[in-house]
Amino acid sequence: MIVRIVGGHGGVSPGFRAKSYLIDGKLLIDAGSVASGLLIDEQVQIDNILISHPHLDHIAELAYMSDNCFGLKGKPFEVYASKETRHGIVTHLMNDVIWPDFSKLPTAENPTIRFHELVPEKTLILGDYKILPVSVNHYCDPMGFIVERKNRAVLFTQDTGPTERIWEIAKQYSNLKAIFTEVSFPNSLAKVAFDSRHHTPKTIAEEIKKMPPDIPIFLGHLKPNYQAKLYQEIEELDIDRFNLLGSDDTSYVF
């Protein structure tokens, strides 16, 4: 699997894009920067989209992507999300007020995007990919994903604070090659991180004890305004498994 970090941050500023992870050019996880981070020809090649939860930095550019690819693709983008996430998108974003409802355009029978409901711990087969959505500790019915292809698995928590179930399940995967999770706030903002259900360097250092051992860990969702401090505090932990996703549009092969 080739995992391209189109955008890996928990905010937007010049040089910092919100979360969109693209697998093999076909499978997208979250749509925070898919339109601004990919050429339109690359956007058209995407078949399936997994949305972890309905916060703006994970869904915003689903709107622009739909507009960019309108009439070009010949088939819908298949979007997989929880019932609450779909409700958030069609009620507050693509609601024919803020943006057109591309789940009904050009027609309800032949839309630009088509929604499917994700159910926690119910396996989803999308072509060569076997995907297990798992609930994590954040807001709005959030999910992480364990994605398998050709006997290799990669885990993505997207946004989460300290959590349990996804690590219990991850230990059952002997073919797990990488863990993509998050660290959002510096240790001085521990209460903000706790209240918003995100990680600090201190809490992710504790979280590692729950994870499968010896697997590389990639930390995204860094807040742009705290990235330098996060680099410093993660470095001070001196944990070799940690890799910070501080630069967008980077790729990893597993």
Secondary structure, 3 states (H helix, E strand, C coil): CEEEEEECECCCECCECECEEEECCCEEECCCCHHHHCCHHHHHCCCEEECCCCCHHHHHHHHHHHHHHCCCCCCCEEEEECHHHHHHHHHHCCCCCCCCCCCCCECCCCECEEEEECCCCCCEEECCEEEEEEECCCCCCCEEEEEEECCEEEEECCCCCCCCHHHHHHCCCCCEEEEEEECCCCHHHHHHHHHHCCCCHHHHHHHHHHCCCCCCEEEECECHHHHHHHHHHHHHHCCCCEEECCCCCEEEEC
